[in-house]
Amino acid sequence: MAFYRDNEGFHGCYVHDPLAVGIMIDRGLAQTERVHLVVETEGRFTTGMSLADRRDRAGMRPATPLT
């Protein structure tokens, strides 16, 4: 928890894995939707974050994957 205190500013931690396990056991715990997803690689404050583009992408050119 020291990492979160020093880097996120709170005493505690995120608990992602138990939620993922719970959803696999009971799909009714959460709603999902398919979205266009990219991972930010150049942002000053957002590097490494997953960004969901929820705009209607009909008629838009598909993004070129980065290599």
Secondary structure, DSSP 8 states (H G I E B T S, - for coil): -HHHHHHHSSSS----HHHHHHHHH-GGG------EEEE-SS-TTTTT-EEEE-S--TT--------
